[in-house]
Amino acid sequence: MKRDGRSFDHPTLEAIRLMAVERVREGEPASAVIASYGFSRTTIYKWIAAASQPGIGLKALFSRPAPGRPRTLTPRQEQQVFRWVNGKDPRQYGLDFGLWTRAVVAELIARKFGIRLGLTAVGALLAKLNLTPQKPLQRAYQRDPEAIERWRRETFPNIARQAKASGGEVYFWDESGFRADAVHGKTWGVKGQTPVIERPGQRQSISAASAVNSKGRFWYCTYEGGLNAELFVTLLRRLMRRRTNPVHLV
């Protein structure tokens, strides 16, 4: 059966064009070369002429993208993308990453709509939707908006009234930890050579407890290790030292 070279896919056709021209340039007869690939004799001379163009050369034999505009989203689908990204977390849609990136948005679009968009197209879409890359605030993933609103509307006002009636103050308590080997920022360095930040060989850390009220009055105390019940009582005593009015701790 005679082989028809036109039945090959684009990458294969590109490879054939390049190999055929190279074989002719190395001295093989053009007619024999093109016959081995199943094309007509006139085809090889078109390839040779194209590859002989000044400033272009063999690039003229490369495959070109198929004509036609790439698929785009409908206005309704674009608004759906906006609802996905605005105030939501990718993990809520079954994705592994907790931050929105162009690649993550492209993956979700492919899953939901069966449309594959490049990163540039996704970036243009997000800009069109007035969405910009920002450093997110961290919030508890399991937080309950209804419970938060109930606390703001009912629970805290009751605490404030009790504090006022007793002549006391409301303080908000928090604990945090600090490590000497933590690197959170960025630094400049030679391209391709990752900068090295020297740090202590042993991990050094310290913890702190703090309390602040609505007027900006602030108290803090540092300690080592984790917080247990005994230490918590000790810290509360330090907080109340030299205080004569009650403290309602939140």
N, C-alpha and C positions, 0 to 999 in steps of 0.2 A: 504493500500500500504506500502510495506517495505521501510524504509528510508535508503538511501545509504550515509554514512558519507563522502565518497570521493567527493561528489558533492559540499561540502562547500568551501568557499574561504580560503585563507591562514590565515588571522587573526582568523577566526572562528575555523579552524583546530588546530591552536596553542592553543586557549583557551580550546578546547576539550581535547587535550593531557594533558594539565596541570591539568584540573579538574578530568580527569579519573585517573591519577596517584595518586592525592591527595585522591580521594575516596577509592582507593584500600589501600593506606597507613592507612586510618582511619578505615579499617576493612571490607569494603564491598567486596563481592566475585568478583573476576576479570571478570568472565564470565558474571555476571549480569551487571556490569558496562559497559563493551564494547558492550554488546547487546543493551543497552539503547541508544547508539550513532550510531548503525548501522554498526559497523565494525566487522571483523572476530576475533575469539578468539586469534589467534596468534599475532594480532596487539598490544593488550594491554601488552603482555609480552615483546615485543620489546621496547615499551615505558618505561616500568618499568626498563628494563636492561639499556637503554640509560640514564635514570635519576639517575641511581645508580653509574655512573662512578665517581671515585674520582676526586675532583677538578672541576667538570663540573656541576653535579647535574641537576636541572630542566632546566638549560640553554640549555641542549641538546635537549629539546623539542621545543625550539623557532623556528619560521619560518626562513628560509634562503632566501636571495634575489634570484630572478629567474635567471637562467643561461643566458649567452649571454652578449655581450658587449653593453654598452649604445650607443645611437645614437650620432653621431658626425657631425660636419659641413664639407661640401666639401671645398676645397681650394677657390673656387669662393665665397662661403658664408662667409668664414673667411675674405676675402678681403673686402666684403661688410660691415662686422662689423667694420673693420678698418676705412672705409670711414665714417661710422656713427659717430664714436667716435672722430676721428682726426679733431679738430677745429670746431666741431659742438656742438649744444646744445640739450639735450634730449627733450626740449619743442618744438623744430622744428619738432619732430616726434609724437607730440600729447601726450607726457608724462608730468606729473605734476611737476616733480623735475627738477631743473636747473643744477644739477651736475651729472656726470657719476659715478655710483657705480656698483659693480658686480650685485647687484639685479636689477638695472635699465637695464643694458645690457642684463641680462637673460630674463627680461620681454619683451624687444624689439625683441630678438631672437625668443621667443615663439610666439609673435604676427606675425612676418614676415615669419618665416620658419616653425612654428608648431613643433619646437623641444625644449624640456625642458632640460636645463642643470643646474646642481647644481652650487653653488657659487664657489666651488673649481675648477670645470671644467672651469667656466667662467674666473676665475683668471689665470689659466694656459693658456687659449686662449689669453687673453690680454697680458700676458708676452711673449708668442710666437710671437705676433704681435708687440712687442717692445713698448707697451703702459704701462706707469707706473702712479700710483696715484701722483698727484701734486697739490699744492695750486694754483688755477687759478687767473689770472689777471682779474679784473672786467672791462668790456666794455659795452657800451650802446647796448642793445639788438636790438634797431631799427637803428643802425648806417648803413650808406650807403657807402660801400667800393668805389664805383665809384665817389661819391661826395668827399670823403676823398682824393682820388688820384688826382682828378681835383684841389682840394684846394692846395695840395702839389706841383703840377706841374705848376699851373697857378696863382692862387690867391695869395699865400704867396710870390712867387718871385716878383710879382708886388708891394706888400706892402714893401718888402725889398728894391726895387729900389727907390720907392718914399721916404722912410726914408733916404736912402743914399743921394739922390738928395737934400733933405732939410737939411742935416746935423743932422738928428735926430737918434733916436734909436727905435728898435722894442722891446716891452715888452709883455709878455704873462700874462694875468690876470686870477686869480682863486679865488673862495671863498670856505671856509670850516667851519665846526663847530666841537666843542669838548664838550663832556659831562663828568662830574665827575663820573657818575654812570655806565659808559660803561665798560664792562669786555670783553676783546678780547682774552686774552691769556689763558693758562692752569696753574694749580697749582697741587702740590702733596697732597694727602690725604689718609686716611685709606680706604682700599677697602670696598665698601658698605656704606661708609659714605661720602656724598657729602660735600666738604669744603664750608664754608660760608664766603663770603667776605662782610665786613661791609662797608657801603657807606652812604653818607648824606641822611637824610630823605627827604629833598627837592631836586628836580632836579636842578643841577647847570650846566650851559652851557655858552659857549662863542663862538663868531664867529670871523673869521679872513679873511681879504682880502689880497692878495699878488700879486706881479708882479715880473717877472724875465726875464732877457734878455739872449741872446745866449752866452754872455761872463760871465755869472754867477752873475751879479749884481742883488741884491735882495732888494725888499721893501715889508714891510707888515704893517698892522694896524689891531688891534683888536676892536671889537664893540659888543654891546649886542643887542639881538633881531634879527629880519629879515632885509634883505636888501631891501630898497625902493629907489625910484628915487632921493629923496632929500639926503638921506645918500650916495648914489652912487656918486652924484656930490661933496659932501663934501670929500669923499675919494679920488676922482680924484684931487681935489685941494691940498690935503695933499701930493699926489704922485708927483705933479708938483712943490711943494714948494722947492725953491732954485735951481730949474733947469732952465737953460737958453736955452737948445736945445729942439726941438719938440720931443714928444713921440708918436709913433704909437702903439696903444694898440690893442692887439688881444685877 
